[in-house]
Amino acid sequence: MLGYLIVPLLIVIVVNLVMKYFLKDKKKKDKGFVLLYQRLSYRRRFIRALWGIPFMLLMYFIIYQQEVFTETQLQVVALVFLLTVLFDAGYNYYRWKKEEQTA
């Protein structure tokens, strides 16, 4: 199972780093549609993180219904999902407020 996770995770990390490098000096957008996460302002990233909560719950429900994990593994998955959302939203909120103070 771990082999199925490593390759996609590496691809996501590499693509994210490449996009971050190429878009680091571009102006961030605060209105309108933006496909690339790196082009969003921190306010919009925070909003996107909050919109991700229902999708995270849906993914957890689907994983739970598949019955491929033990109860302990499901608790670990839930904890990882929760910490990911909290860290992402918290970090983007912090950067948004910091950006507002400097502007």
Backbone as a ProteinNet text record, in pm:
[ID]
protein_1_A
[PRIMARY]
MLGYLIVPLLIVIVVNLVMKYFLKDKKKKDKGFVLLYQRLSYRRRFIRALWGIPFMLLMYFIIYQQEVFTETQLQVVALVFLLTVLFDAGYNYYRWKKEEQTA
[TERTIARY]
81.9	0	86.3	197.9	284.2	338.9	363.3	413.1	316.3	187.5	86.2	82	132.4	129.5	255.5	368.5	495.8	505.7	475.3	489	396.3	266.1	181.6	224.3	268.8	313.8	437.1	531.2	650.1	613.9	520.8	477.4	414.6	328.4	263.7	367	463.2	565.9	650.3	693.3	776.4	699.5	576.4	496.1	472.5	444.2	421.7	546.6	662.2	786.8	818	795	819	725.7	597.3	501.1	533.2	574.4	610.4	729.5	826.3	944.5	907.6	825.6	791.7	693	613.5	510.8	542.7	665.3	696.1	692.1	725.4	727.2	603.4	508.3	385.4	291.4	208.4	109.2	2.4	-32.9	-135.6	-273.5	-369.8	-505.9	-595.4	-679.5	-772.3	-917	-938.9	-1074.6	-1069.6	-1181.9	-1189.9	-1139.6	-1152.1	-1113.7	-962.8	-903.8	-761.5	-748.2	-687.4	-670.9	-552.8	-443.3	-321.6	-322.1	-299.9	-302.1	-198.8	-83.3	24.2	-8.1	-105.4	-142.8	-243.8	-293.6	-393.8	-329.3	-401.8	-358.2	-381	-321.3	-337.1	-481.1	-554.7	-696	-773.3	-747.5	-815.9	-770.7	-643.7	-596.8	-668.3	-689.3	-761.2	-904	-970.5	-1107.6	-1110.5	-1013.3	-1007.8	-985.4	-904.7	-882.9	-1013.2	-1092.2	-1220.3	-1316.9	-1314	-1398.9	-1354.8	-1232.4	-1183.1	-1233.4	-1286.3	-1332	-1443.1	-1549.2	-1652.2	-1597.7	-1504.6	-1446.3	-1361.3	-1291.8	-1212.2	-1304.2	-1416.9	-1513	-1570.8	-1599.9	-1651.3	-1547.9	-1422.2	-1317	-1304.8	-1312	-1302.3	-1420.1	-1539.6	-1658.1	-1643.5	-1591.8	-1571.8	-1468.1	-1359.4	-1256.5	-1315.1	-1396.2	-1459.2	-1551.2	-1626.3	-1720.3	-1649.8	-1528.6	-1455.7	-1411.4	-1397.3	-1357.2	-1224.6	-1128.6	-996.7	-897.2	-933.8	-845.2	-902.5	-813.2	-857.4	-905.2	-962.4	-1013.4	-900	-785.8	-671.4	-621.8	-614.7	-571.1	-669.2	-798.1	-898.2	-881.4	-846.9	-823.5	-701.2	-598	-478.2	-511.4	-588.2	-629.3	-709.9	-803.1	-884.2	-796.2	-699.5	-608.9	-523.9	-473.6	-394	-479.1	-601	-691.7	-716.9	-746.8	-777	-656.7	-540.6	-420.2	-383	-402.7	-373.6	-461.4	-591.2	-683.7	-654	-632.2	-605.2	-475.1	-370.5	-243.1	-254.5	-316.5	-329.9	-411.1	-526.5	-610.9	-542	-481.2	-412.7	-296.4	-215.1	-100.4	-145.6	-245.7	-292.9	-361	-431.3	-492	-383.2	-281	-169.6	-101.1	-72.1	-5.4	-95.8	-226.2	-322.1	-321.7	-329.4	-330.5	-196.4	-87.9	44.7	56.9	3	4.5	-79.8	-191.9	-276.8	-205.2	-128.2	-57.6	52.3	118.7	227.7	176.7	53.5	-0.8	-56
-119.2	0	125.7	121.4	238.5	278.4	180.6	209.1	290.9	272	348.2	493.8	522.2	658.7	737.9	671.1	741.4	811.7	744.2	804.4	924.7	915.1	1034.5	1147.9	1113.6	1216.5	1288.5	1214.7	1276.7	1364.8	1320.3	1400.3	1530.7	1523.9	1644.5	1740.2	1689.1	1774.9	1841.5	1766.9	1823.7	1929.2	1899.8	1997.3	2122.2	2104.8	2218.8	2305.9	2245	2321.4	2395.1	2330.5	2395.3	2514.3	2496.5	2606.3	2720.1	2686.5	2789.1	2869.9	2803.7	2872.4	2966.7	2920	3001.6	3113.6	3098.3	3198.1	3282	3272.9	3341.5	3493.6	3550.6	3695.6	3749.8	3665.3	3709.1	3773.1	3864	3929.1	3827.3	3826.4	3734.9	3794.2	3706.6	3751.7	3731.2	3832.3	3823.9	3816.7	3831.7	3824.3	3746	3683.9	3610	3467.5	3393.7	3252.6	3238.5	3154.5	3122.5	2971.7	2908.6	2763.8	2722.7	2794.7	2758.5	2816	2729.7	2767.3	2875.1	2868.8	2962.7	3104.9	3122.9	3256.4	3323.7	3252.4	3307.5	3390.6	3492.4	3566.5	3476.9	3515.1	3432.5	3433	3541.7	3545	3439.6	3433.5	3335.4	3192.9	3176.6	3043.8	2998	3092	3060.5	3016.9	3090.7	3056.1	2919.6	2892.7	2762.5	2649.8	2676.9	2575.4	2545.7	2649.3	2627.2	2550.5	2579.1	2505.3	2359.3	2330.1	2193	2103.3	2162.3	2082.5	1984.8	2027.6	1929.1	1817.6	1850.4	1748.1	1650.1	1701.2	1615	1520	1571.1	1485	1379.2	1418.8	1323.8	1214.9	1254.2	1154.8	1058.2	1111.7	1024.8	927.6	976.4	890	778.3	812.1	710.7	607.7	655.2	563.8	474	532.3	455.3	346.7	378.7	283.4	169.3	192.5	89.1	-26.4	-1.4	-102.3	-170.1	-90	-145.5	-118.6	-30.6	3.2	-49	-75	-110.7	16	-2.1	112.5	208.7	154	238.4	315.6	250.6	318.9	428.4	404.6	507.4	628.3	603.6	714.5	794.8	726.6	796.1	878.4	821.7	894.6	1018.2	1004.1	1117.8	1225	1184	1279.5	1352.4	1279.9	1342.1	1441	1403.2	1494.3	1620.2	1603	1716.4	1809.1	1752.6	1834.5	1905.5	1840.4	1902.9	2024.9	2010.9	2122.9	2235.4	2200.8	2303.6	2377.4	2304.7	2369.2	2458.5	2408.3	2485.1	2612.1	2599.4	2716.6	2812.5	2760.4	2845.5	2921.8	2853.7	2919	3027.1	2997.5	3096.6	3214.5	3189.7	3299.7	3389.6	3327.5	3403.7	3489.6	3431.9	3507	3616.2	3591.1	3690.3	3811.9	3788.9	3899.9	3972.6	3898.8	3960.5	4046.4	3998.5	4072.3	4199.5	4192.7	4310.5	4417.4	4376.4	4472.1	4544.8	4476	4539	4624.6	4602.6	4679.4	4813.7
0	0	0	69	77.8	-58.3	-145.6	-279.6	-362.4	-338.6	-411.3	-366.8	-249.3	-197.3	-229.8	-239.9	-255.8	-390.2	-498.9	-632.3	-649.6	-619.9	-633.4	-540.8	-420.2	-327.1	-380.5	-435.9	-495	-614.1	-695.8	-811.1	-764.1	-664.4	-611.8	-553.9	-480.1	-420.1	-527.7	-627.9	-734.9	-813.5	-852.1	-927.3	-843.5	-715.6	-627.2	-615.9	-601	-591.2	-721.1	-834.7	-964.1	-981.8	-951.8	-965.8	-869.4	-749.6	-651.7	-701.3	-762	-813.6	-927.9	-1021.2	-1137.6	-1105.4	-1002.3	-971.3	-848	-796.2	-670.9	-682.7	-797.4	-812.1	-882	-913.3	-980	-878.5	-927.8	-842.2	-804	-676.2	-626.8	-653	-686.5	-716.2	-594.7	-570.9	-459.7	-507.3	-636.5	-692.1	-822.3	-854.2	-979.1	-966.1	-1076.1	-1078.4	-1094.3	-1012.7	-1021.8	-1007.7	-1106.7	-1103	-1015.1	-1026.1	-954.5	-812.5	-716.4	-574.6	-543.8	-607.2	-579.1	-623.9	-710.6	-757.2	-665.6	-564.9	-474.3	-364.3	-318.9	-200.7	-78.7	34	154.1	204.4	180.5	217.5	138.9	9.1	-75.6	-43.1	-6.6	33.6	160.6	254.1	377.4	345.9	257.7	218.7	150.9	65.3	-1.9	99.3	202.6	306.5	380.4	407.9	475.1	385.5	255.9	162.1	151.1	187.3	179.8	291.5	398.5	512.5	473.3	402.7	364.4	274.5	186.8	99.6	180	280.7	367.2	444.3	492.3	562	468.5	345.9	247.1	217.1	200.8	175.7	293.1	415.9	532.7	537.4	507.2	506.8	403.8	286.3	181.9	226.7	285.7	335.8	444.9	531.6	639.5	583.9	479.9	421.2	346.9	300.8	227.2	316.9	445.2	543.6	508.5	464.3	434.1	546.8	639.5	750.3	881.4	975.1	1109.6	1180.2	1296.7	1373.6	1410.3	1448.3	1482.7	1361	1247	1125	1085.4	1103.8	1074.2	1165.8	1290.6	1383.1	1341	1294.6	1246.3	1122.4	1030.1	909.5	948	1041.9	1086.7	1149.4	1229.6	1293.1	1189.5	1091.2	984.7	905.6	870.6	799.1	881.4	1009.8	1096.4	1110.7	1137.3	1153.2	1023.8	910.7	781.9	759.4	783.5	763.2	862	988.4	1088.9	1060.5	1023.5	994.1	871.2	766	642.2	665.4	728.3	754.1	851.1	955.2	1052.8	992.9	914.3	851.2	753.9	671.6	574.8	643.4	753.8	829	887.5	945.6	1003.2	897.4	781.5	674.1	617.3	610.4	562.1	654.6	785.8	881.5	882.7	868.1	862.2	736.5	625.7	499.5	509.9	581.6	601.5	682.9	782.9	867.7	791.6	700.7	626.1	511.4	468	354.6	397.1
[MASK]
+++++++++++++++++++++++++++++++++++++++++++++++++++++++++++++++++++++++++++++++++++++++++++++++++++++++

